[in-house]
Amino acid sequence: MKKDTHPDYHFITVQLTDGSSFQTRSTWGKEGDTLALDIDPSSHPAWTGGNQRLLDQGGQVARFNKRFGGLTLKKG
C-alpha cells in the first residue's frame, strides 16, 4: 500500500450554536481545532419544525383565478 494516501484523521471539538460541544474524529483542520457550527440540529428548521417560510397556497390560487378565471375552453 502507498504511504501518505489517506488524509490525517484526528480529534477536533465541534461547538454547537447553543454553546454545547463534543469531540469527534475528522479530517477537518488540525488536531485540537474547534469547529463552530452556524446551523445544527438544535437550531435548523428541518429538525425543530419551526420558522419555515411557506408560500400561501390560498394566495397563489386566488391570484391565478384573478388573472385567468375568465378564460374558458369552449367545445364547438
Number of C-alpha atoms within 10 A of each C-alpha: 4 5 5 7 7 8 9 14 13 15 18 20 17 18 17 18 15 10 9 8 15 10 13 10 13 15 13 15 14 13 15 11 13 17 15 14 13 10 11 15 11 12 15 14 14 12 10 11 9 10 9 10 7 6 8 9 9 9 10 11 11 13 12 11 12 10 10 10 10 7 8 7 5 5 4 3
